[in-house]
Amino acid sequence: MKELHWQKLPCDVVRQSHSIWAVMPSSSKELVEPDYASLELLFSVPSRIPTEKTGPKIKKTKEITFIGPKKSLLLSIFLKQFKCSNEEIAAMIQKGDRSKLDAEILRQLLKLLPEDQEINSLKSCKKEKSQLANADQFYLHLLEVPSYQLRIECMLICEETKILLECLWPKAQAIRTACETILTSHRLPVFCQLILKVGNFLNYEVEKNHRDLLQLPRDLDFVSKTVGIHIDAMKAEAGANLKKLLEIEKRLFLSTDDLKIQHGKSVQGSLNASKDLQKEFATIEKKKEELADYLCEDRKNLSLEDVFSTMKTFREIFLKTLQVVSPCGCLEIG
């Protein structure tokens, strides 16, 4: 007969007064019995034609599992990538060893953690561990690790913070440097004054009398490279990560001493690094206000992305124009 994989319900749930199973009719007249003979015909597994005998058949012991087929498959695929025993994987989690547990693996593991029903079934199982499926055996080893979920979350947040900071720090520093470049360029205000006075900054006389201003594109080279970096998106991403770190810190504070010793330092290090990035964002905000005043713009409405994009466009037009008006057409401008 074909087998159905039932989801086993705990006894206390089944016996609740509002459960569908608790209100089943008790009278024999109300009970409905299936047609077992028809079921035999419909769901019986056809017998296979015996193949040539090559030796005595060894009856394979059927594995016991308390995990649904889909989850069991996903967990088996997950475990195979380690090429080590279930005990070793559980030991890595208990020790906080992230050498083989990167951020993506830890995220997968969190999605595959045992649910309450599976935990209760495994704990109440009287069978030998060897009779359980590999995924179930892994769960048993995992359940022996105190506070395994918090340990995994601590490892994950530290890995995620490391990756996030490696990505955001260079971008934040680039934005601050771009702001400072505009604020400190001595050629930019001179050039703007010249435009105001002359009205036409692309004639031969400009090039002849103010050759130093032809180097203005060099001042704006770094600024043009920051186009496409969105500070608001960076702040949101960093803020969400900091919030998760603070939540993990609170949970760690309420946990056992061994957990605090094992993960406290790494979580605190991630927190400090994240707070340093927040300070960098605050510095950028001040530079933005300085830039707004410098460019005679409204502080509240100034967009750094728009400023950098405008400067990039200006630089490109400047360089193209120089190629047209230069007598030799071979100015070396960065």
KAURPE-V96798 format. One record per backbone hydrogen bond with DSSP energy under -0.5 kcal/mol. CO is the residue of the C=O (numbers start at 1). NH is the residue of the N-H. Records with the same first field share a line. If there is no record, write none. Layout:
# KAURPE-V96798
CO: NH ; NH
This chain:
# KAURPE-V96798
4: 6
6: 8
10: 13 ; 14
11: 15
13: 16
16: 19
19: 23
21: 24
27: 30 ; 31
31: 33
34: 36
35: 39
36: 40
37: 41
38: 42
39: 43
40: 44
43: 2
57: 59
64: 133
68: 72
69: 73
70: 74
71: 75
72: 76
73: 77
74: 78
75: 79
76: 80
77: 81
78: 81
79: 82 ; 83
80: 83
85: 89
86: 90
87: 91
88: 92
89: 93
90: 94
91: 95
92: 96 ; 97
96: 98
100: 102
102: 106
103: 107
104: 108
105: 109
106: 110
107: 111
108: 112
109: 112
110: 113
115: 119
116: 120
117: 121
118: 122
119: 123
120: 124
121: 125
122: 125
128: 131
129: 132
131: 64
133: 137
134: 138
135: 139
136: 140
137: 141
138: 142
139: 143
140: 144
141: 144
142: 145
144: 146
145: 148
147: 151
148: 152
149: 153
150: 154
151: 155
152: 156
153: 157
154: 158
155: 159
156: 160
157: 161
158: 162
159: 163
160: 164
161: 165
162: 166
163: 167
164: 168
165: 169
167: 171
168: 172
169: 173
170: 174
171: 175
172: 176
173: 177
174: 178
175: 179
176: 180
177: 181
178: 182
179: 183
180: 184
181: 185
185: 189
186: 190
187: 191
188: 192
189: 193
190: 194
191: 195
192: 196
193: 197
194: 198 ; 199
195: 199
200: 203
203: 207
204: 208
205: 209
206: 210
210: 213
211: 214
212: 215
213: 216
215: 218 ; 219
216: 219 ; 220
218: 221
220: 224
221: 225
222: 225 ; 226
223: 226
224: 227
226: 229
228: 230
229: 231
230: 234
231: 235
232: 236
233: 237
234: 238
235: 239
236: 240
237: 241
238: 242
239: 243
240: 244
241: 245
242: 246
243: 247
244: 248
245: 249
246: 250
247: 251
248: 252
249: 253
250: 254
252: 255
256: 260
257: 261
258: 262
259: 263 ; 264
260: 264
263: 267
264: 268
265: 269
266: 270
267: 271
268: 272
269: 273
270: 274
271: 275
272: 276
273: 277
274: 278
275: 279
276: 280
277: 281
278: 282
279: 283
280: 284
281: 285
282: 286
283: 287
284: 288
285: 289
286: 290
287: 291
288: 292
289: 293
290: 294
291: 295
292: 297
293: 296
298: 302
302: 304
303: 307
304: 308
305: 309
306: 310
307: 311
308: 312
309: 313
310: 314
311: 315
312: 316
313: 317
314: 318
315: 319
316: 320
317: 321
318: 322
319: 323
320: 324
321: 324 ; 325
322: 326
331: 333
